[in-house]
Amino acid sequence: MSRKELTMDRFTEIKRQLDLKIPIIQIAKNEKCTERTVRLIRDGRVTSSEQRAQASAPLWTTMVCWDEILKDVLDGHPFRFVWSDVAKEKVGYKAFLDQFHKKYPLYKKSFVVHRFFEPGERCEVDYAGDKLSWIDGETGEIFEVVVFIGILGFSQKIYAEATVDQKGDNFVRSHVRMYKFYGGVPRITVPDCLKQGVARCHRYDPEINRSYRAMAQDLGTVIVPARPRKPKDKALVEGAVKLVMRLFRWKYRRHTFLSLKEINEALLTCCHEINNREHTRFKTSREHAFNEREAGALGRLLAGEYEVAEFKTVSIYDDSYVRFENTHYSAPHPYRGERVELKASDKTIELYLNSERIALHRRSRRAMGEYITDPSHLPDNARAYHEATPQNLLSQARFLSAPLAELIEGLFKENVCAHLRRVQGLIRVSRTEIEKVGIDRARAGIAPAVEDMRRFDRIRVPYYEDLLAKYRADASKSKTADKMKIDRRANPNLRHTAKGAASQSWWKLASG
């Protein structure tokens, strides 16, 4: 026989049946109570339902001061601490809590306000506290992943996915994929106060992370974070985390996952099952409520894939570079020492000073410590240095002299880095020679000088300078000698010339 609470109506009914002289056994059967309760009421020892509760209370309840206990509870002390101090030796924690709630039923449950949301108005997101894991089949290494969960306010349609971590870019990408799953964007998105979303927590005016705020502005939603340590501000997603994780743990309790993709497929299966079964309160499925009323109320998604951007405040170093992810990007040299805002997307790196873009680069993901340089950002002397690349030097050598270009090409094939400065010197000396004597005379000296360096295996810039000076001097002597050479013609009046001797013979014969 099940017992019922002794309410005032039942107490009055027992008194009426006693006045009618109905047997105690029959009264107990009629009202589903104990015969002892009927006797207590007959003997006048219980005159109300409250007295009955006090009469049936355990003996230990008379050994504690309930007024002091209530005062400690109202002061905000946890029930477990109060129990440990006053009743741990007398009774267990659960029995102590039950007796407290019987004496003070107003404090049994806090007041709950049911919230109503319009279609397309709200979406709540959070990470599950428990992590999932998968095993690499080749190495046996175990990887842990976190679970991102979102839920719409009106239809309560649930979305879940696993990511490798909770970093800012993965946090934003999870939102983008969730909106794509819903086919639209709600007007309000409610996250927890985690660092990836909220840079500075505040009860009334929190500061949203720059990347997260940019995503919200681009997609057309408003970020309204829950208050710190106030889980009821996002009670829907707190319940959704329990639904998804409990079902996932149960369905796949004997399954071993071998990839992150496999975990995500399993999570979507759990979401599909939850969304398509009948809601206990709505008496219809979440999917049906979403398709009927909420799908059309969501904001439109952007055409194409959304490009997630990461923002960071950096300083421009003295060498006109900024550093991001161990890669260096150049900035205009007049802004050295300034603090600028760096925007990193999947393909580009942008630098902004006072909301004005001052630099744009392709994003590099190849080598650690790589330098990405725009020559226009550097001063003249630095630009000249950076333009001295092997290809540039080789093209200059081809313009100066073909033998010099062949020599430099051989040096670069041997070792580019070891001969870079030597090649710069050879080209500089060749240019100086051209400026001194002209390109034709300079080429006439460069060719034999290169040949001499090859013959003696002495490719050095000072030696090259000496060779050019030598051939320049030789060319000058040869030219001077050509100018001073006398063209002696035969004089018939001179005795030693052939014509003079013939005329003299003729004179002798005539006078003879």
C-alpha positions in Angstrom: 0.0 0.0 0.0 1.5 3.3 -1.1 1.5 6.2 1.3 0.3 9.7 0.4 1.2 13.0 2.0 -1.0 13.9 4.9 -2.7 17.0 3.5 -5.3 19.1 5.3 -8.1 17.5 3.3 -7.0 14.0 4.1 -6.5 15.0 7.8 -10.1 16.3 7.9 -11.4 13.1 6.1 -9.8 10.8 8.7 -11.4 12.9 11.5 -14.8 12.6 9.8 -14.5 8.8 9.4 -13.4 8.4 13.1 -16.5 10.3 14.1 -18.6 7.8 12.1 -17.1 5.0 14.1 -15.4 3.4 11.1 -12.7 0.8 12.2 -9.1 2.1 12.2 -8.0 -0.6 9.7 -10.7 0.4 7.2 -9.8 4.1 7.6 -6.1 3.3 6.9 -7.1 1.4 3.8 -9.4 4.1 2.6 -6.9 6.9 3.0 -3.8 4.9 2.2 -2.0 5.7 5.5 -0.7 3.8 8.4 -2.9 2.7 11.3 -0.4 4.6 13.6 -1.3 7.8 11.9 -5.0 7.2 12.4 -4.5 6.4 16.1 -2.4 9.6 16.6 -5.2 11.7 15.1 -7.8 9.8 17.2 -5.9 10.4 20.4 -5.4 14.1 19.6 -1.6 13.8 19.4 -1.7 15.1 15.9 -3.9 18.0 15.1 -2.5 19.1 11.7 -0.4 17.8 8.8 2.7 19.8 10.1 2.5 18.0 13.5 2.3 14.7 11.6 5.5 15.5 9.8 7.2 16.4 13.0 5.9 13.3 14.8 7.3 11.1 12.0 10.7 12.8 11.9 13.8 10.9 13.0 15.1 11.3 16.5 18.3 13.0 15.3 16.3 16.0 14.0 15.7 17.1 17.6 19.4 17.1 18.3 20.3 20.0 15.9 19.4 23.6 15.8 17.5 24.2 12.5 17.4 27.9 13.0 21.2 28.1 13.0 21.4 25.8 10.0 18.9 28.0 8.1 21.0 31.0 8.9 24.2 29.4 7.6 22.4 28.4 4.4 21.0 31.9 3.8 24.5 33.3 4.3 25.6 31.3 1.2 27.5 28.4 2.8 27.2 25.1 0.9 24.9 22.5 2.3 27.7 19.9 2.4 29.8 22.2 4.7 26.9 22.8 7.0 26.1 19.1 7.2 29.8 18.2 7.8 29.8 20.7 10.7 26.6 19.9 12.6 25.3 16.4 11.5 28.0 14.4 9.8 28.3 12.0 12.8 24.5 11.6 13.1 23.2 11.1 9.6 24.2 11.0 5.9 24.2 14.0 3.7 21.1 13.0 1.6 18.9 12.4 4.6 20.1 15.7 6.1 19.2 17.5 2.9 15.7 15.8 2.8 14.9 16.8 6.3 16.0 20.4 5.7 13.7 20.6 2.7 10.8 19.2 4.6 11.2 21.8 7.3 11.9 24.7 4.8 10.2 23.7 1.5 10.6 27.3 0.1 14.3 26.7 -0.2 14.1 23.4 -1.9 14.3 24.8 -5.5 15.3 28.1 -6.8 12.8 30.1 -8.9 12.9 29.3 -12.6 11.8 31.7 -15.3 10.8 30.1 -18.6 12.2 31.9 -21.6 10.5 32.2 -24.9 12.4 33.1 -28.1 11.2 34.2 -31.5 12.1 32.1 -34.6 15.6 33.0 -35.8 16.3 35.2 -32.7 18.9 33.2 -30.7 21.6 30.6 -30.9 23.7 29.4 -27.9 27.1 27.8 -28.2 29.5 26.1 -25.9 32.2 23.4 -25.6 31.5 20.1 -23.9 33.5 19.5 -20.8 34.5 16.0 -21.7 36.9 15.4 -24.5 36.8 12.6 -27.1 39.7 10.6 -28.5 40.8 8.7 -31.6 43.7 6.4 -32.3 46.1 6.6 -35.2 45.9 3.1 -36.7 49.5 3.2 -38.0 51.4 4.6 -35.0 48.9 3.8 -32.2 49.1 7.4 -30.9 46.0 8.7 -29.1 44.7 12.2 -30.0 42.1 14.1 -27.9 39.6 16.5 -29.5 37.1 19.0 -28.1 33.4 19.0 -29.0 31.7 22.3 -30.1 27.9 22.3 -29.6 25.3 24.9 -30.8 21.5 25.0 -30.4 18.8 27.4 -31.7 16.5 29.1 -29.3 13.1 28.5 -30.9 13.3 25.1 -32.5 16.2 23.9 -30.3 17.8 22.2 -33.2 21.2 20.9 -32.2 24.6 21.0 -34.0 27.8 19.3 -32.8 31.3 18.9 -34.2 34.8 18.0 -33.0 37.9 20.1 -33.5 41.5 19.5 -32.6 41.5 22.4 -30.1 39.7 25.5 -28.9 42.0 28.1 -30.4 40.5 31.3 -31.9 40.6 30.3 -35.5 38.9 26.9 -34.8 36.4 28.6 -32.6 35.3 31.0 -35.4 35.4 28.2 -38.1 33.1 26.1 -35.9 30.6 29.0 -35.9 30.8 29.3 -39.7 30.2 25.6 -40.2 27.3 25.7 -37.7 25.6 28.5 -39.6 26.1 26.6 -42.8 24.4 23.5 -41.1 21.4 25.6 -40.2 21.3 27.3 -43.6 21.2 30.8 -42.0 22.4 33.1 -39.3 20.4 34.0 -36.1 20.2 37.5 -34.9 21.9 36.8 -31.6 24.7 34.4 -30.7 25.4 33.6 -27.1 28.8 32.1 -26.2 30.5 31.4 -22.9 33.0 33.9 -21.6 36.0 32.0 -22.9 39.1 33.8 -24.2 38.6 32.8 -27.8 35.4 34.8 -27.9 35.7 37.5 -25.2 38.9 39.4 -24.7 37.7 41.1 -21.5 34.7 39.9 -19.4 32.3 42.5 -18.0 28.8 42.1 -16.6 27.3 44.8 -18.8 29.9 45.7 -21.5 32.2 42.8 -22.4 35.0 43.3 -25.0 34.6 40.8 -27.9 37.6 39.3 -29.5 38.6 41.1 -32.7 38.4 38.1 -35.0 35.1 36.9 -33.4 33.6 40.4 -33.8 34.7 40.6 -37.4 33.0 37.3 -38.1 29.8 38.5 -36.5 29.8 41.8 -38.4 30.4 40.0 -41.7 27.7 37.4 -41.2 25.1 39.7 -39.6 24.8 38.4 -36.0 25.3 40.0 -32.6 27.6 38.5 -29.9 26.0 38.6 -26.5 28.2 36.5 -24.1 26.7 34.9 -21.0 27.8 36.4 -17.7 30.7 34.7 -15.9 29.7 31.8 -13.7 26.0 32.2 -14.8 25.3 29.0 -16.7 21.5 29.7 -16.8 22.2 32.5 -19.3 22.8 29.7 -21.8 20.8 27.0 -20.2 19.7 25.6 -23.6 23.2 24.7 -24.7 24.0 23.3 -21.3 21.2 20.9 -21.7 22.2 20.2 -25.3 25.7 19.2 -24.2 24.2 16.6 -21.9 21.9 15.2 -24.5 24.6 14.9 -27.2 27.4 13.5 -25.0 25.2 11.0 -23.2 23.8 9.6 -26.4 27.3 9.6 -28.0 28.9 7.8 -25.1 26.1 5.2 -25.1 25.9 4.5 -28.9 29.6 4.3 -29.4 30.7 2.8 -26.0 32.2 -0.2 -27.8 33.6 1.6 -30.8 37.2 2.8 -31.4 37.5 5.9 -33.6 40.4 6.0 -36.1 40.1 9.6 -37.3 38.6 13.0 -36.5 36.3 12.7 -39.5 34.8 9.5 -38.2 34.1 11.3 -34.8 32.3 14.1 -36.6 30.2 11.7 -38.6 29.2 10.0 -35.4 28.3 13.3 -33.8 26.1 14.3 -36.7 24.4 11.0 -36.4 23.6 11.7 -32.8 22.4 15.2 -33.7 20.1 13.8 -36.4 18.6 11.3 -34.0 18.0 13.9 -31.3 16.6 16.5 -33.8 14.2 14.0 -35.3 12.7 12.5 -32.2 9.6 14.0 -30.5 10.4 16.7 -28.0 8.8 16.0 -24.6 7.4 19.5 -24.2 6.8 20.6 -27.8 5.2 17.2 -28.8 6.9 17.5 -32.1 10.4 17.0 -33.3 13.0 19.8 -33.3 13.6 19.3 -37.1 9.9 19.7 -37.8 9.7 22.9 -35.7 12.9 24.2 -37.5 11.6 23.5 -41.0 8.1 24.9 -40.3 8.9 28.2 -38.6 12.6 28.9 -38.0 14.4 28.1 -41.2 12.9 31.0 -43.1 13.5 33.5 -40.2 17.3 33.1 -40.2 19.5 35.6 -41.9 21.1 34.8 -45.2 24.6 33.3 -45.5 27.3 35.0 -47.5 27.9 33.6 -51.0 30.9 31.3 -51.2 33.3 30.3 -48.4 33.8 32.7 -45.5 37.4 33.6 -45.0 38.3 33.6 -41.4 40.6 36.4 -40.3 42.9 36.6 -37.3 43.8 40.0 -35.7 46.9 40.8 -33.7 48.6 44.0 -32.5 52.3 44.0 -33.4 55.2 46.4 -33.5 57.3 47.3 -36.6 60.9 46.5 -35.8 63.9 48.7 -36.6 64.5 46.7 -39.8 61.0 47.5 -41.1 59.6 44.0 -40.5 56.8 42.6 -38.3 56.7 39.0 -37.0 53.7 36.7 -37.3 53.9 32.9 -36.7 57.8 33.0 -37.0 57.6 34.6 -40.4 58.7 38.2 -41.1 56.7 40.6 -43.3 58.0 44.0 -44.4 56.3 47.4 -43.6 57.0 50.9 -44.9 60.2 52.1 -43.2 58.8 55.5 -42.1 56.6 53.6 -39.7 59.4 51.8 -37.8 58.6 51.6 -34.1 54.8 52.0 -34.6 52.2 49.7 -33.1 50.0 48.4 -36.0 47.1 46.0 -36.3 47.9 42.8 -38.3 45.0 41.0 -40.1 45.9 37.5 -41.1 43.5 35.6 -43.5 44.0 32.2 -45.1 45.9 33.8 -48.1 47.0 37.3 -47.1 48.6 39.4 -44.4 47.5 43.0 -44.0 48.9 45.8 -41.8 46.7 48.7 -40.6 47.7 51.9 -38.9 44.8 54.1 -37.7 42.4 52.0 -39.8 44.5 52.7 -42.9 46.1 49.8 -44.7 49.9 50.3 -45.1 51.0 46.9 -46.3 49.7 43.8 -48.1 51.5 40.5 -48.4 50.8 36.9 -49.4 50.6 34.6 -46.3 53.5 32.2 -46.1 53.2 28.8 -44.5 56.4 27.2 -45.8 59.5 27.8 -43.8 60.1 29.0 -40.2 61.9 32.4 -40.1 61.1 33.3 -43.8 61.3 37.0 -44.8 58.6 38.3 -47.1 59.8 41.7 -48.5 58.2 44.4 -50.7 61.2 46.4 -52.0 59.1 49.6 -52.0 58.9 49.4 -48.2 62.7 49.7 -47.7 65.0 52.7 -47.9 67.2 53.1 -51.0 70.4 51.5 -49.6 68.4 48.5 -48.2 66.5 48.2 -51.5 69.8 48.0 -53.4 71.0 45.3 -51.1 67.8 43.2 -51.4 67.8 43.5 -55.1 71.2 41.8 -55.3 69.7 38.4 -55.9 71.5 35.7 -58.0 69.1 36.1 -60.9 69.5 39.8 -60.9 73.2 39.6 -60.7 73.4 37.1 -63.6 71.2 39.3 -65.8 73.5 42.3 -65.1 76.5 40.2 -66.0 75.0 39.2 -69.3 74.6 42.8 -70.2 78.2 43.7 -69.2 80.1 40.9 -70.8 79.4 37.4 -72.1 82.6 35.9 -70.7 81.9 37.5 -67.3 78.3 36.0 -67.4 79.7 32.5 -68.1 82.2 32.9 -65.1 79.4 34.0 -62.7 77.0 31.3 -63.9 79.7 28.7 -63.1 80.3 30.2 -59.6 76.6 30.1 -58.8 76.3 26.5 -59.9 79.2 25.7 -57.5 77.7 27.5 -54.5 75.3 30.5 -54.6 75.7 31.7 -51.0 79.5 31.3 -50.9 80.1 33.4 -54.1 77.2 36.0 -53.8 79.4 38.8 -52.4 82.3 37.9 -54.7 79.9 38.2 -57.7 78.7 41.5 -56.4 82.3 42.8 -56.4 83.1 41.5 -59.9 80.0 43.3 -61.3 80.8 46.5 -59.4 84.4 46.5 -60.7 83.1 45.8 -64.3 80.6 48.7 -64.1 83.4 51.0 -62.8 85.6 50.0 -65.7 82.8 50.7 -68.2 82.3 54.2 -66.7 86.0 54.9 -67.1 86.8 53.8 -70.6 83.5 53.0 -72.3 81.8 49.8 -72.9 83.8 48.7 -76.0 87.2 49.2 -74.5 86.0 47.8 -71.2 84.7 44.6 -72.8 88.1 44.3 -74.6 89.8 44.2 -71.2 87.2 42.2 -69.3 87.4 39.2 -71.7 91.2 38.6 -71.2 91.0 39.4 -67.5 88.3 36.7 -67.1 90.5 34.3 -69.1 93.5 35.0 -66.9 91.5 34.3 -63.7 90.2 31.0 -65.1 93.7 30.0 -66.3 95.4 30.6 -63.0 92.3 29.6 -61.0 92.4 32.8 -59.1 88.9 34.3 -59.1 89.3 37.2 -56.7 88.0 40.7 -56.9 91.4 42.5 -56.2 93.1 40.3 -58.7 90.4 41.2 -61.3 90.9 44.9 -60.6 94.6 44.5 -61.1 94.1 42.7 -64.4 91.7 45.3 -65.7 94.1 48.0 -64.8 96.9 46.2 -66.6 95.0 45.7 -69.8 93.7 49.3 -69.6 97.4 50.5 -69.3 98.5 48.2 -72.2 95.7 49.5 -74.4 96.7 53.1 -73.6 100.4 52.4 -74.4 99.5 50.8 -77.7 97.3 53.7 -78.7 100.1 56.2 -77.8 102.6 54.3 -79.8 100.3 54.3 -82.8 100.0 58.1 -82.6 103.8 58.8 -82.3 104.8 56.5 -85.2 106.5 58.5 -88.2 105.6 57.5 -91.7 109.0 57.9 -93.6 108.7 58.3 -97.3 111.4 57.8 -99.8 113.3 61.1 -100.7 114.9 61.2 -104.1 117.4 63.7 -103.0 118.9 61.4 -100.4 121.8 59.4 -101.3 120.9 56.2 -99.5 117.5 55.9 -101.1 116.9 54.0 -104.2 115.6 56.9 -106.2 118.5 59.1 -105.0 121.1 56.6 -106.0 119.6 56.3 -109.5 119.5 60.0 -110.1 123.1 60.3 -108.9 124.2 57.7 -111.4 122.4 59.5 -114.2 124.2 62.8 -113.2 127.6 61.1 -113.4 126.9 59.7 -116.8 125.7 63.1 -118.1 128.8 64.9 -116.8 131.2 62.3 -118.0 
